[in-house]
Amino acid sequence: MSIQQSAAQLVTLASEGGEGGHHMNLNPLLPGLGAFVILMLLLFITVSFNRDR
């Protein structure tokens, strides 16, 4: 398969993009809050192991 054929297939695929994939999007707050909580937990664990005694 040549580069031109691949490019033509990708253009066709991109132009048909609106037909599928209709699903409810997650509220951006949920994954952001989840990532923040996980990072804070990792920070807490790291700091608790690295205390100078």
Sequence and secondary structure as in RCSB ss.txt:
>XXXX:A:sequence
MSIQQSAAQLVTLASEGGEGGHHMNLNPLLPGLGAFVILMLLLFITVSFNRDR
>XXXX:A:secstr
  HHHHHHHHHHHHHTTTSS       THHHHHHHHHHHHHHHHHHHHHT   
